[in-house]
């Protein structure tokens, strides 16, 4: 175990691999990709045996069809976003209640693209996380610094974003039973290479320590995203519980290699 990682307590938690399709694949291509991923997952003992949770986040228009293709006992599905309310005059939005009804178990909140392109504030991210929790969805909460900086500054910004998103929870308001924190340094998203392991590992370890102090009743898993791909798992050690893939997960052969690496 890395010296910077918190000591293990109890049984080792399942690793987790999440893949967001963003808006890269069309509807037909998404369904073909999901059929291939379902087949890969069904032949991966770590996935079928519960040692690795595999989560797919397709475009919202494909969610219902994907739910029919993927075996929920093997591959979980989730929404790339959700609205803060469960119903009302919110044209074009999807609620946590609807995501749950479709069969989703996860909901991504706070991705850097949502913050940058759609000007989502810390408060809006907080309210979306509350909506996910209210509807029994596991939030995948994205945090990360905008510009490459020191480890200390990166940790400070991530903890600030975590505190804002989780404000009031775990100390009065109901905390999520399960939470995934995706550390995604903004400067690494879409880059040719992932952030260096000697930067990622201590930041993720610090997030784990903060999360452990925040709410003892919540299972918190920390994963890395930002040009994440095969070949980086071993360099991060116990500082992370898995990976969050974007475009590099859209190639099913590469995705299969990541599953093998996490399984090991």
N, C-alpha and C positions, 0 to 999 in steps of 0.2 A: 504494500500500500504506500502511496506517496506520503511524504512527511507532512505535506500541506493539506491532505484530505482529512476529513473528520473520521474518527474511529467508527468502525461498523458497529451497529447495535442490532442484535437479533438476526433473523434470516436475511440473506442478501436479497435486495429488491430486484424485481425483473428489470432487465435492460429494456430500453424503448427506442424504436426507430420510427420516425415520422417522415412522411414524404408529402410535400405540397406540390400539386400540379399547377398551382397559380392559374394563369390563363394561357398556358403554352399549348396545350393539346385541345383539339376540337372534340366534339361530342363522340364521334365514332372512334377516334383514336384513343380517347379516354377509356371507353369501354373495352377496347382491345388490350390496352395496357393493363387494365384491372384484371382481365381474364388471365393474362400472363403472370401477373403478380400473385394472383390467387393460386395458380399452379405451383409457382416457386415456393410460396409460403407453406402449402400443404405438404411439401417434401422437405421442409426444414424442421428437424426435430426440436430445435430450441424454440421455434414459434409454436408448433403444435403442442409442445410440452409446457408452455407457459413461462419459459425462461427469458423470452424476448417478445415484447409487445410490438406488433407491427400496426401502424396507423396510417391510413391514406386520407388525404384531404383533397378531393376533386373540386372542380368548379361547382357552384351551387346547382346549376341546371342539370348536372349529371348525378346528383346525390341519390335520387330515388332509384335510378337504373343501376348505379353501382351497388346499392344496398341489395339488389336482387342477384347480383353476380357474385359478390364476395361472401364467404361464410363468416358470420360475425364471431364464431367461436375461434376463428383463425386470424382474420384481419379485421380490425376495427376501422370505422370511418368517422370523419369529423368535418365540420364546416370551417372554411377559411376565415369566416367572420360571422358575426351575429349582431342583432340590434339590442338595445338596452331594455326594450319593453316586449311583452309577450303578445300584444295585439294593439291595434289602433291605426290611425291615419299616417302610416309610414311607408309611402310609396317606394317600391323597389327593394325593401328590406326583408330579411328573414329572421324569425324569432328563435330563441333557444327552445321554446316549446315545440316549434315545427321541426327543428333539427332533431330533437329527441324523438318525436313521433315518426320521423323517417327511419330512425335506427342509428343515429349518430351517438357516439359516446364521448367525443371530444369537440372542442371549439377553440380555434386559434384566436388570440386577441393581442393587440398591440404590436403587430408586425411593423417594421420600419417603413415599409411602403405605404401602409395605412396612415402612419403618423406623418410621413412626408407629403404624399400625393393628396391625401384627403384631410390633412390638417387635424388628425385626431389628437386631442389633448390628453394629458394624464387623467383628467377627470372622466373623460369619455371611455378610456381604456378601463378605468376602475368600474364604471357602471356596466360595461360589457362583461367584465369578469364576474360581477355580481349576478348578472342575468344567466351566465353559463352555470354558475354554482346553483342558482335557484332552480334550474331545470335539470339538475343531476348530471350535467356535462363536465368532463374534466377539462379545465382550461389549459391551453398551451400558451403560456404568457411569454411573449418575446421581449427581451431587454438587450440593450447594448449601446455603446458609446458611438457618436457620429464620426469622430475623427480619431485616427490612430494616436494613442497617447500612452502614458505610463500605466503600469499595472495598477498603481494606487488610484489614479484618476478614473480608470475603467471600472474598478470595483466601486468607487464612490458613486458613479453615474448609474451603474446597474442597481445598487442598493437603493438609490433615490427613486428609480423607476419602480422597483419592487414595492417600496413603502407606499408610493402613491397608488399603485394598482390594488394593493391589499389593505388600504386604509380602513380601519374599523373592523376588519375581519380577524378572527383569532383573539379578539379582545373585547367582545360584545356582540358584533354581528357574526352570523354563522360563517365559519371558514370552510373552504372546499375540503372534502374528504381526500381528494387526490388532486395534485397540482404538478404540472410539468413546466419548468422554467427553461426556455430556450435562450441561451446566450448567443446572440448574433451581432457581433460588432458590425455596425453599419458599413464601415469602410471595407469589410470583407465580402459583403453581399454582392454577388455578381462579378467578383474579382476572379482573376485567373487562378489564384491560389488561396487556400484557407489561411486564417491567421496563424502565426507560429505557435507550436505547442507550448513553448515556454511562456507565452502570453496567455493562452487559453486556459491551461491547467490551473494556474494560481487564481485566476478570476473565477473560474467555475468552483474551485474549492472554497473560495470566500463566499460565494453565493450559497453553497451548501451549508456553511457554518451559520450564516445569517438565517437561512430558512429553518435550520434545526432549532434555533432560539425563538423563532417567530411563533410557531404553533406545533406543539408536540403531537397533536392529534391528526395532523395532516401528513400524508405521504407525499414528499416532495422529491421529484427526480429532476436532475439538471442535465440538459443535453446541449450539444454544440451545433450551431448552424452558421452559414456564411461560407459559401464555396466548399461546403463539406462534401466529402467523397470517400471512396475506398482508400485504405492505406494510412489513415490518420488515427484510427482507434487505439492502436497499441501505443502510440506516442502520448496519449492523453491519460492512460491508466485509469485509476479509480476516481479521478477528478470529475469525470462525466459518467452519466448513466446511459448514454446513447447519443444518437445524432439526429439532426433535422436536415433532411435533404431537400434541395430544390431541383435545379435543372439536371444535376448529375444523377439524380434518382429516376429521371425519365427514361434512361437507358436501362432496360430491365436486366441486362447482363451485369452492368456495374452495380445495380441494386442487389443482385444476388450475391455479389462478392462482399458487399457491406454486411449483408445478413450473415454470411459465413464468418466474417471477422468478429462481429458482435457475438455470434454464437460461441466463438472460441474463448 
